[in-house]
């Protein structure tokens, strides 16, 4: 994981690139990605589909670009057809893994408990979890953002109880991604973000003070939205979805963050 004063920029390709397209995209933009990742004040993480992790690990071996998975199993091993273990991700050189993305919660019934179990397995394997949390539009309109994210985080803090002072269980990334902002072009106001990130800071210091936490923002991150969001205190990075599928757009976003 990068140092805590460095910006973490995570490209979540979702299912936007096929296996072949992921390889072509990286090969064609290899020098550009290396240039972006060379900066000592930021880390770039690419999260392709599972199948592309191994070939990309080979392609990126000599570079500073990091690899991340989009999910992992909440079981260590066993009869869990189709699932991918944290241990396998480790052997593919994944440094990061997204868990609890709202699309997984919505389409795959991902629960807060499963997210907590995945978080522990990842930490056990030295992989930094990127835990996605965030409210839906109704919760936002009803002013229930903090209540929602606290409920999402509670099982994680319970799972981490007793481990908070172990450096083995640190660092952890939390990505605040209001679901109403994902892929919609809508971004929360700076005032709203300031409340959320300051709450996240206080909450994690209170519940797990010994750990290193990094807070990311995700949801319609573009070169237009980023200048305002990056001014919010405690925002240590970004989870970029749609805009990360276009190298020029991604590059402009990364360059705005400096
Ligand atoms: P978006 O997606 O940038 O396309 O809104 C972000 C995410 O879902 O991580």
Boltz pocket constraint, residues with backbone or C-beta under 6 A from the ligand:
constraints:
  - pocket:
      binder: B
      contacts: [[A, 12], [A, 177], [A, 181], [A, 182], [A, 183], [A, 184], [A, 218], [A, 219], [A, 220], [A, 221], [A, 239], [A, 240], [A, 241], [A, 242], [A, 243]]
      max_distance: 6.0
